Amino acid sequence: MSESAVPATAEPTHHHTGRRVLVNTGALTSASLWRIGMSFILQVLIARRLGVDGLGHYTIALAYLNVSQVIAELGLPTLLVRDLAQHPTHRRSYFRWLLGIQLVTSVLTWMGLITLTFVLPFAPVTAMSLWLVGASLPLYAITSASETLFQAGERMELVMGVEVLVNTLILVFSIGVLWSGGNELMLIAVIIVTQAISALLCLVLLARSGILAAPQEHVHVQLESLLRRTMPFFGLSLSDVLLQRLDILLLSFVAGPTVTGIYSAAYNVVRVLMKLIQSFWKALYPTLSRLHRQTRERYDRLSALSLRFGLVAVLPVAAIGFGVAPELLNLLFGGDYGASARAYQILIWAAPLFLIEVYATTLLMIEHQLRASLWISVVHILGTVLLLPPLTQLLGANGAALAVVLAGSLGSALSLYLLHKMRLPLRVKRFWGLGIATVAAGLVAFFLPAFWLATAALAATVYLVLCWATGVLTVGDFQTLRRTLLSSEAK
């Protein structure tokens, strides 16, 4: 039987829940890794073919594009993923409204970009880049609306397929442009073409996937109410993109290109781990939203286990990365990147703090505590704004990295306070054992005089042995996780 024949209101079995969590996490993680990899390769090629100025123009255009996409979405995808995961028969009605709203806001945002080029003193190439990159926004609106339904239907493999194809095409077409003597504006044109392909592909997949299959209810949507409900989600989305761009923007004003370049080399590596963390919680978000409505016990259990296993995975990466930083940065970038390695050794500890922040933000959104979730991001952003300029002036790139970690500490501290106050799942079993294992792995990776890959493998082994010996990981934990995901009990 084809998927389109499956009623949209059918509740997933618990075996299906477990498989779907694994597929969703794997799909979004794979798509995120692929996107990061393609972007990194492309930026290296642009820097080599067009020089620093060419890379600068392209990076500025992408930064404005990312912010513009968030503005055009108005936070609606996050709101509707939650709501439509719980009410699948409303998908068709809300899709029409979602697509219509985002098409209007994307055109208005494009006009805003054009206006900025007359107000701010941009170089001619940068101004033209912003004119061109805005043309992709209406096409992005179609992709965004379609992927919202894919996520609400827990079909992240469709999101992965679109993302992998489009980012591959961007790299392939851009290489063709660069090797034929093209410039930055032609690279922006590649973004427009590939976004058109993405929009068309999403519409085809939406029609063939059965996500909008009957039965569907006609829902009277009040625009004013919808926009009012989405504002907290918009604030969260905007704060998220600012968190990703704010450090670089501030460094461009307070430090200059040299310090920014040193910091960026370290940040690009840490960013991979950050994106994996985001993908992990983004994949769990619709499943947790559904379980919150259906079975509170399983929701609490899956939330707590996800936090615990997330920390178990991220902490050794941070500790081992701290130890092998010089060799790792040299392998990735070549040459002498000692200054970037020192910044990386500080910056990598922002990753576990970020894990806690995203966990808290995800649960607070599911619990409809949107203002509390937004405050976490606000505190983090304010911490970055207040700490990064003076610490950068004092310590250079290391100061910038330290400021980012301290700002993350503020955000994670508020996250822990809010989780405790609202009695949401928080307890991590044998956290002391996890701390001992993390410190031991970091010391082995830092002091062992061996080839970095062998050092990392030995440190990882030490970490796993200590986690097992102290009871951080047990056979029962994996059995509990399996029962939580694959339980066949009728609810």
Summary of the structure (lengths in Angstrom):
residues: 491
radius of gyration: 22.9
end to end distance: 25.4
largest distance: 67.3
contacts: 1701
relative contact order: 0.11
helix: 85%
strand: 0%
